[in-house]
């Protein structure tokens, strides 16, 4: 694991904890969004911390709860960034329930 990944992992786990606190959710989403910008950090979103879902698993509920995504741009951007990771996208659509939009 690279130094960047090692340094990001504690922040990711702390950010997941902060997602549970509504008053801190915006800052946590900003942190997760910035981590998700780097392709090398996206695999960190696959694992779940002890006692809770990972960021990728928690994302659909957050998207549905947000309603108007114009009020939560970090959440929308995080969803887009995580959809660029093949393994995370496959986990959201298991057993090929969704056909790819573009031919490979």
N, CA, C and O of each residue as an XYZ file, in Angstrom:
416
protein
N       0.857     -1.175      0.000
C       0.000      0.000      0.000
C       0.902      1.236      0.000
O       1.919      1.259      0.692
N       0.541      2.248     -0.760
C       1.367      3.439     -0.855
C       1.194      4.316      0.380
O       0.272      4.134      1.175
N       2.118      5.283      0.516
C       2.018      6.202      1.653
C       0.726      7.008      1.603
O       0.115      7.273      2.638
N       0.306      7.402      0.384
C      -0.923      8.185      0.254
C      -2.120      7.378      0.744
O      -3.000      7.914      1.417
N      -2.153      6.094      0.406
C      -3.264      5.252      0.851
C      -3.245      5.080      2.357
O      -4.291      5.125      3.004
N      -2.050      4.881      2.923
C      -1.941      4.735      4.369
C      -2.420      5.996      5.084
O      -3.091      5.916      6.114
N      -2.077      7.146      4.541
C      -2.462      8.406      5.171
C      -3.962      8.659      5.033
O      -4.561      9.294      5.901
N      -4.575      8.173      3.958
C      -5.985      8.437      3.711
C      -6.906      7.548      4.523
O      -8.015      7.962      4.862
N      -6.479      6.350      4.841
C      -7.369      5.388      5.483
C      -7.938      5.876      6.812
O      -9.147      5.753      7.013
N      -7.140      6.421      7.729
C      -7.762      6.923      8.970
C      -8.761      8.042      8.703
O      -9.804      8.099      9.354
N      -8.467      8.928      7.764
C      -9.390     10.019      7.456
C     -10.686      9.481      6.896
O     -11.755     10.004      7.212
N     -10.620      8.449      6.072
C     -11.814      7.864      5.477
C     -12.689      7.263      6.568
O     -13.902      7.472      6.586
N     -12.068      6.517      7.476
C     -12.843      5.895      8.548
C     -13.460      6.954      9.456
O     -14.599      6.799      9.897
N     -12.731      8.016      9.738
C     -13.283      9.088     10.554
C     -14.419      9.779      9.811
O     -15.424     10.146     10.420
N     -14.271      9.957      8.514
C     -15.311     10.606      7.730
C     -16.577      9.762      7.717
O     -17.680     10.306      7.760
N     -16.435      8.447      7.657
C     -17.611      7.577      7.699
C     -18.346      7.720      9.021
O     -19.577      7.692      9.053
N     -17.610      7.872     10.102
C     -18.228      8.090     11.409
C     -18.959      9.429     11.422
O     -20.055      9.535     11.974
N     -18.356     10.450     10.817
C     -18.965     11.776     10.786
C     -20.233     11.821      9.937
O     -21.084     12.683     10.157
N     -20.376     10.907      8.966
C     -21.591     10.877      8.149
C     -22.831     10.617      8.994
O     -23.937     11.014      8.629
N     -22.637      9.948     10.123
C     -23.781      9.626     10.986
C     -24.284     10.844     11.765
O     -25.410     10.833     12.264
N     -23.473     11.880     11.873
C     -23.860     13.097     12.597
C     -24.329     14.152     11.591
O     -23.503     14.704     10.864
N     -25.628     14.443     11.530
C     -26.140     15.378     10.523
C     -25.422     16.732     10.499
O     -25.238     17.308      9.427
N     -25.022     17.240     11.649
C     -24.364     18.552     11.689
C     -22.980     18.527     11.046
O     -22.476     19.564     10.616
N     -22.367     17.349     10.978
C     -21.017     17.224     10.431
C     -20.993     16.584      9.048
O     -19.925     16.426      8.456
N     -22.139     16.222      8.539
C     -22.223     15.460      7.286
C     -21.612     16.199      6.098
O     -20.927     15.579      5.284
N     -21.839     17.501      5.977
C     -21.313     18.251      4.830
C     -19.797     18.211      4.793
O     -19.208     17.992      3.734
N     -19.156     18.420      5.939
C     -17.692     18.366      5.989
C     -17.167     16.978      5.684
O     -16.157     16.832      4.996
N     -17.839     15.962      6.188
C     -17.419     14.578      5.929
C     -17.562     14.243      4.451
O     -16.692     13.592      3.873
N     -18.659     14.687      3.837
C     -18.843     14.441      2.404
C     -17.776     15.144      1.588
O     -17.289     14.603      0.595
N     -17.411     16.344      2.004
C     -16.336     17.063      1.310
C     -15.023     16.300      1.380
O     -14.305     16.193      0.385
N     -14.713     15.774      2.551
C     -13.491     14.988      2.722
C     -13.536     13.736      1.852
O     -12.568     13.431      1.155
N     -14.649     13.009      1.887
C     -14.777     11.800      1.072
C     -14.721     12.126     -0.415
O     -14.115     11.384     -1.188
N     -15.345     13.224     -0.819
C     -15.300     13.627     -2.225
C     -13.861     13.861     -2.665
O     -13.448     13.376     -3.718
N     -13.101     14.597     -1.872
C     -11.721     14.891     -2.258
C     -10.867     13.630     -2.315
O      -9.997     13.507     -3.177
N     -11.110     12.695     -1.406
C     -10.392     11.413     -1.474
C     -10.787     10.641     -2.724
O      -9.942      9.990     -3.339
N     -12.049     10.704     -3.107
C     -12.529      9.926     -4.248
C     -12.054     10.472     -5.591
O     -12.187      9.803     -6.615
N     -11.508     11.669     -5.592
C     -11.024     12.237     -6.850
C      -9.836     11.463     -7.405
O      -9.658     11.387     -8.621
N      -9.035     10.896     -6.536
C      -7.853     10.140     -6.961
C      -8.239      8.689     -7.196
O      -8.783      8.035     -6.307
N      -7.963      8.195     -8.373
C      -8.279      6.808     -8.715
C      -7.656      5.829     -7.726
O      -8.263      4.808     -7.407
N      -6.472      6.121     -7.244
C      -5.779      5.221     -6.312
C      -6.505      5.104     -4.972
O      -6.331      4.110     -4.266
N      -7.312      6.099     -4.611
C      -8.015      6.072     -3.326
C      -9.394      5.419     -3.408
O      -9.966      5.068     -2.376
N      -9.929      5.253     -4.593
C     -11.293      4.713     -4.716
C     -11.448      3.315     -4.125
O     -12.505      3.027     -3.564
N     -10.454      2.430     -4.219
C     -10.623      1.115     -3.580
C     -10.833      1.197     -2.069
O     -11.395      0.272     -1.484
N     -10.401      2.272     -1.428
C     -10.610      2.424      0.007
C     -12.096      2.490      0.358
O     -12.478      2.195      1.490
N     -12.919      2.869     -0.588
C     -14.350      3.005     -0.345
C     -15.074      1.662     -0.379
O     -16.248      1.582     -0.016
N     -14.379      0.603     -0.815
C     -15.013     -0.722     -0.900
C     -15.162     -1.369      0.464
O     -16.153     -2.052      0.720
N     -14.199     -1.166      1.333
C     -14.201     -1.820      2.640
C     -15.083     -1.054      3.615
O     -15.215      0.167      3.535
N     -15.675     -1.787      4.522
C     -16.512     -1.167      5.558
C     -15.747     -1.157      6.876
O     -15.063     -2.126      7.204
N     -15.858     -0.072      7.627
C     -15.233     -0.055      8.951
C     -16.024     -0.943      9.905
O     -17.182     -1.256      9.630
N     -15.430     -1.349     11.007
C     -16.173     -2.163     11.976
C     -17.414     -1.420     12.469
O     -17.344     -0.243     12.823
N     -18.532     -2.107     12.487
C     -19.746     -1.524     13.043
C     -20.572     -0.687     12.098
O     -21.513     -0.029     12.542
N     -20.265     -0.680     10.816
C     -21.078      0.133      9.921
C     -20.767     -0.123      8.471
O     -19.789     -0.796      8.147
N     -21.606      0.418      7.582
C     -21.378      0.227      6.146
C     -20.247      1.119      5.654
O     -19.948      2.148      6.258
N     -19.630      0.722      4.568
C     -18.634      1.565      3.932
C     -19.317      2.744      3.254
O     -20.544      2.793      3.167
N     -18.537      3.670      2.784
C     -19.100      4.859      2.142
C     -19.916      4.488      0.917
O     -20.989      5.046      0.686
N     -19.410      3.548      0.132
C     -20.135      3.159     -1.075
C     -21.468      2.511     -0.732
O     -22.455      2.724     -1.437
N     -21.515      1.730      0.332
C     -22.765      1.076      0.731
C     -23.753      2.077      1.321
O     -24.964      1.903      1.181
N     -23.257      3.111      1.971
C     -24.125      4.120      2.590
C     -24.624      5.147      1.578
O     -25.590      5.862      1.846
N     -23.983      5.225      0.433
C     -24.278      6.274     -0.545
C     -25.719      6.274     -1.061
O     -26.324      7.345     -1.107
N     -26.304      5.133     -1.452
C     -27.680      5.193     -1.961
C     -28.679      5.786     -0.962
O     -29.551      6.566     -1.345
N     -28.554      5.420      0.300
C     -29.466      5.970      1.307
C     -29.270      7.476      1.453
O     -30.241      8.216      1.607
N     -28.025      7.928      1.404
C     -27.762      9.365      1.501
C     -28.324     10.107      0.296
O     -28.872     11.201      0.438
N     -28.191      9.516     -0.897
C     -28.723     10.151     -2.109
C     -30.238     10.276     -2.036
O     -30.798     11.315     -2.387
N     -30.897      9.223     -1.583
C     -32.360      9.259     -1.480
C     -32.824     10.243     -0.416
O     -33.827     10.932     -0.599
N     -32.101     10.311      0.691
C     -32.474     11.206      1.778
C     -32.238     12.669      1.415
O     -32.923     13.552      1.931
N     -31.281     12.928      0.538
C     -30.930     14.310      0.193
C     -32.045     15.008     -0.574
O     -32.248     16.213     -0.419
N     -32.763     14.264     -1.394
C     -33.815     14.893     -2.193
C     -33.223     15.749     -3.292
O     -32.873     15.235     -4.354
N     -33.104     17.045     -3.058
C     -32.562     17.980     -4.047
C     -31.043     17.985     -3.951
O     -30.479     18.524     -2.999
N     -30.384     17.390     -4.929
C     -28.922     17.281     -4.894
C     -28.216     18.606     -5.151
O     -27.003     18.705     -4.965
N     -28.959     19.625     -5.576
C     -28.325     20.942     -5.728
C     -27.904     21.491     -4.369
O     -27.001     22.322     -4.282
N     -28.558     21.027     -3.315
C     -28.206     21.458     -1.957
C     -27.074     20.626     -1.378
O     -26.551     20.953     -0.313
N     -26.684     19.546     -2.066
C     -25.618     18.663     -1.581
C     -24.670     18.321     -2.733
O     -24.586     17.161     -3.138
N     -23.954     19.323     -3.265
C     -23.098     19.044     -4.430
C     -21.975     18.049     -4.141
O     -21.569     17.304     -5.033
N     -21.468     18.028     -2.905
C     -20.406     17.076     -2.575
C     -20.915     15.646     -2.657
O     -20.189     14.745     -3.078
N     -22.153     15.440     -2.256
C     -22.750     14.108     -2.309
C     -22.911     13.654     -3.754
O     -22.586     12.516     -4.092
N     -23.406     14.530     -4.594
C     -23.573     14.189     -6.011
C     -22.223     13.909     -6.660
O     -22.090     12.950     -7.421
N     -21.222     14.733     -6.369
C     -19.893     14.543     -6.950
C     -19.242     13.261     -6.437
O     -18.558     12.573     -7.194
N     -19.444     12.931     -5.168
C     -18.918     11.689     -4.613
C     -19.534     10.491     -5.332
O     -18.829      9.540     -5.667
N     -20.838     10.534     -5.569
C     -21.511      9.437     -6.274
C     -20.946      9.265     -7.682
O     -20.741      8.140     -8.137
N     -20.698     10.365     -8.363
C     -20.122     10.296     -9.715
C     -18.724      9.696     -9.658
O     -18.408      8.798    -10.439
N     -17.886     10.176     -8.751
C     -16.518      9.668     -8.658
C     -16.490      8.176     -8.346
O     -15.708      7.434     -8.941
N     -17.327      7.734     -7.427
C     -17.331      6.318     -7.062
C     -17.904      5.444     -8.165
O     -17.571      4.262     -8.254
N     -18.758      6.009     -9.005
C     -19.304      5.229    -10.120
C     -18.231      4.952    -11.177
O     -18.419      4.088    -12.033
N     -17.121      5.668    -11.125
C     -16.032      5.455    -12.073
C     -15.155      4.260    -11.712
O     -14.325      3.835    -12.516
N     -15.331      3.718    -10.517
C     -14.579      2.537    -10.094
C     -15.382      1.298    -10.493
O     -16.519      1.122    -10.056
N     -14.782      0.437    -11.329
C     -15.500     -0.728    -11.850
C     -16.029     -1.638    -10.748
O     -17.170     -2.095    -10.825
N     -15.222     -1.910     -9.726
C     -15.652     -2.820     -8.655
C     -16.793     -2.224     -7.846
O     -17.722     -2.937     -7.467
N     -16.732     -0.921     -7.579
C     -17.821     -0.278     -6.831
C     -19.106     -0.243     -7.661
O     -20.197     -0.471     -7.139
N     -18.970      0.041     -8.942
C     -20.148      0.060     -9.812
C     -20.758     -1.334     -9.916
O     -21.981     -1.473     -9.915
N     -19.927     -2.358    -10.006
C     -20.430     -3.734    -10.080
C     -21.135     -4.127     -8.786
O     -22.133     -4.848     -8.819
N     -20.631     -3.663     -7.660
C     -21.261     -3.972     -6.376
C     -22.643     -3.329     -6.270
O     -23.522     -3.870     -5.599
N     -22.842     -2.199     -6.912
C     -24.142     -1.520     -6.874
C     -25.137     -2.188     -7.806
O     -26.344     -1.999     -7.652
N     -24.655     -2.971     -8.777
C     -25.536     -3.654     -9.730
C     -25.114     -5.120     -9.827
O     -24.615     -5.546    -10.869
N     -25.305     -5.900     -8.756
C     -24.844     -7.290     -8.766
C     -25.593     -8.146     -9.788
O     -26.725     -7.853    -10.172
N     -24.927     -9.198    -10.206
C     -25.476    -10.177    -11.144
C     -25.988     -9.537    -12.422
O     -26.977     -9.981    -13.005
N     -25.306     -8.501    -12.844
C     -25.600     -7.859    -14.132
C     -27.062     -7.474    -14.288
O     -27.637     -7.650    -15.362
N     -27.669     -6.951    -13.232
C     -29.058     -6.505    -13.321
C     -29.195     -5.305    -14.227
O     -30.258     -5.057    -14.795
N     -28.109     -4.560    -14.359
C     -28.141     -3.395    -15.234
C     -27.210     -3.646    -16.412
O     -26.067     -4.062    -16.225
N     -27.683     -3.400    -17.591
C     -26.833     -3.550    -18.753
C     -25.953     -2.312    -18.872
O     -26.389     -1.214    -18.527
N     -24.730     -2.469    -19.351
C     -23.872     -1.292    -19.525
C     -24.509     -0.316    -20.527
O     -25.119     -0.729    -21.514
N     -24.356      0.959    -20.255
C     -24.919      1.979    -21.136
C     -24.166      2.052    -22.457
O     -24.744      2.352    -23.502
N     -22.880      1.774    -22.395
C     -22.061      1.825    -23.599
C     -21.466      0.450    -23.860
O     -21.093     -0.256    -22.923
N     -21.376      0.065    -25.134
C     -20.756     -1.227    -25.422
C     -19.275     -1.189    -25.090
O     -18.624     -0.153    -25.223
N     -18.747     -2.329    -24.655
C     -17.310     -2.350    -24.292
C     -16.437     -2.678    -25.467
O     -15.215     -2.735    -25.331
